């Protein structure tokens, strides 16, 4: 059916008004969401430092009880996940947190898998940016965006080099409601080709962290950057409302040495223990012990 010209003009005017209102909305200006289409989650893009954009994939389990926490996941390495338009990572796919997404969902948690900002691509990705206040501000904007979407408690979970980012944002005002560090970077490399490799969680203001803190590592982690023996030194400085340090054993990651021991499919990445570690994290987040 062809509408009369007067009706067509009226419909067009209404459409213009609706579009103008949408673009004028502060939420639209700061974050853009692409609904999932059989992918890994809703792809959300948040404006961050220097006109960069930081994308994250927001995924909800099919049956999530009201009030279940949302987990903001920060992968290790360079942090560049190269999320595609369906919210699926094309890089760092072997990372412990990426491998465990389905387990977190099965435990009832929604997840926000955060990519590196658009001006930090590639294998090195975030490099020394992880430790900066600007990076903490960027992650704070992601937290603010998530809080607009859900009133549930929000926890930040970082693994390996992602623990530097997680501790950084947790030590700032308006941080998360809880912090989980797995295979935390506590020992830096001296005199290497990459100056930022010296950075550890101890370079941050850990004393400012007052939210609950869980630190999980593997007793057999031979990665020189993440010795389990230094985990308790983290909670010696934090002031969390609840704190627990856990050293797990077992698994199927073998006993590699040197930098090979820092790989994802080793005790460093909790290979063969993903389900048990995720279950323990879930118990702590819900108020119990690991």
N, C-alpha and C positions, 0 to 999 in steps of 0.2 A: 504494500500500500504506500502511495506517495502522499506525504503530509502537505497540507496547504502551506504556502510560503510563510504566513504569519506564525503558524505553529512551529515550523522549522527554525525560524529566527529565535522564537522563545526557547526552544530546546537548546539551541546553540548558546544562548545567553546563560542558561542555567549551567551548562557544561563549563563555560569559561569561569563562572563564579566558583564552582566546585574545585576546578584545577587551581585557581588563584589561591583559594583557601588552603589547599593541600600544600602548595609550595611555600606559603607563608608560615606554615606550622614550624616551630622550632625543632621538633623531633624530626621532621622531614629534612630540614636543612642539615642536621647533624648526623643522621644515620639513614641509610637506605637498606631496605630489606628485599631480598629476592626469595619468594616462597619456594620450598623444596619441590622438585618434580621427580620423585623416585630416587633422590640423591641421598646425601649424608646429613642433611639438615638445612635449616633456613639460613641463607647466606646474608649476613648483615655487614654493612660497610660504615665505619665511623670516621669522621674527620678528625685527624690528629695533627701532630706538629708540622709546621711549615707547609700546610696544604697537602700533606700526605694523607693517605687513607689506610686504616687498619681494618682488615676483614676478619670476621669470625663465623664459624658454623654453629648455629644453635639447634640442638637436637633434643627432643623430648621423648622419653619412653612411652610406649602405647598406654600404659596404665600407671600414671604418676599420681600418688595421693597428694591432696592439697597441702602446701607448706613444705614439700620435700625440697631440700637444698639444691641450688644450682651450682655446678662445679665449673669454674673457669680454668681451663687446662692450658698450661704453658710447656711446650715441648722443649727438648734440649737442642744440642748442636747450635746451628745458626738461627734456629727458630723459624726459618722460612719454609712453610708447609706448602706453598704454591696451591692454595685452595682453588678448585675449579668452580664453575658457575653452579654446581650442585652441592657445594660445600664439602667436597671430598678432597683430601690432601693428595697431591701428586709427588710430594717429597716427604722425607722423614716418616715413611709409612711403617718402618720397623720400630719406631720409637715406642717405649713402654706405654705411654698414655694413649697414643694413636691406636696401638694394637688392642688396648683394653677398653675402647669406647663402648662396645657392645656389653661388656661386663658392667661398666658403670650404669648403663641404661637398665640392665637386668636387675641391678640393685635398687632401682627406682629413682636414680638421679638424672636430672637434665644436665646437659653439658654444653659449654661454649668453648670450642676449640679455636684458639686465637692464633692468627698468622702474624708474621713480621709485618711492619708497616711497608707501604708501597715503595719507599725509598731505601729499603734494606733487603733487596732480593739476593738470591744466590746461596751458595753453600755456606759462606761465612755469615751471611745475613746480618743479624743484630751486632755481631762482633762486640766492641767495647761499649756499644750504646746501652746494653742491658743495665749498666750500673748508674746511668745518668738520671737526674731528676726529670728530664724531659720524657724519658721512657716511662717513669713512674706516672707522670701526668697523662701520658697516652693510655696506659692501662687503667688509670682512674676514669678516663672517659668511657672506656669499654664497660667498666663496672657501673658507671652512672647509667649507661644505655641499658644494661641488663636489669638494673633496678627499676627502670621505667616499665619494663616488660613483665616483671615478676616481683611480688612482695616477699618471696621466699628467701631464706638465708642464702648468702652467697659466699662460697669458699673458693680460694685460689689454690690450685694444685700444680706444683712445678716439679719437673724431673731433670736431673743432671744440670746443664747450664740454665735450664728454665727455672731452677731454684733461685738463681740470682735475680731474675725478673720478679719472681713471686715474692721474695723477701723484700725487694725494693718497694713494690706497691703496698705490701702489708705494713711497712714502716711509715707510711704516709697517712695524713688525715683522710678521712672518708675512704679508708681501705676496706678489705673484705671482712666478713664475719668470722673467718677461720682460715688457717694456713696449713697446708700439707706440703712437706718437702721430701722428695724421694731421691735417693742417690745425690745428696746435696754436694755442690762443689765447695770444698773446704780447704783445698790445697792448690796453690797456683804454680804455674810453670815459670821458672826464672830464666831469663836470658834467651828466650825462644824467639822465633821469627815473628810471632804474633804478640805484641806487647799486651793486648787485652787478655791473653791467656793467663795472666797473673791474677786476674780478678777472682774473688771468692765471695761467698755470702758474708764473710767477716768484714768486708769493706763497707758494709751497710750499717745503718743505725738500728741494729737488732733490738736494742733496749726500748725502742719506741713501739715495738710490737706487743700489744696487749690482748689480742684475740687468741683463742685456743691454737696451739701449735702441735702438730704431729710430725716427727722426723723419722723416716723409715729408710733403712739401708740394708745392704746384704753383707753378712760377716765375711763372705768370700769374694767381695768386690775388690779386685786387684787394680782397678783404675787408679793411677797415681793422683788424680784430681779429687777423688771421692772416698777417702779412707773411712771405713766405719768407725775407726777409733776416735775420730774427731766429732762425731755427731752430737755427743753430749755437750760439747763446747758451744753449740748453737743455743740450746735451751739454758745454758749457764748465763747467757746474755739477754735472751728474750724475757718478757714479763707476761707470758700468756696466762689467760684465765684458767686454762687447763693445758698441761704439757705432757708429752710422752715421747720417749725415744725407743725405737724398736730395731733390732738387728735380726733379720731373718736368716735362715740357713736352708741348705738343700737346693732343689731345683735342678735344671738340666743344662745350665750354661757353661759347664766345664770350668777350667781354671786357667784362662788365658792371662798373659802378663803384658806389661808395658801399655802403650796406648791402645793396643788391640783389646785390652780388658775394658776399655771405655765404650765399646760397641753396644748396640741395643740388644743383641741376642747373646748375652752373657749374664753372669750374676748381677752386673751393673744395671741391666735392664730387666731383672727378675724373670729371666726366661724359665718357663715351666711352672712359675708360681703366680702368674697374673691373677688368677681367680682368688687365691688366698690373700694376696696383698690388697686387691680391690675390696674384698670382704672386710678385711681389717680396717682399711681406711673408712669404709662405710660405718662400721661400728663406732669408731672414734667420732666421726662427724655427727652421729646421732646421739652423742652424749656418753657413750660407753668407753671401754678400753679396747685398744687394738686387738 
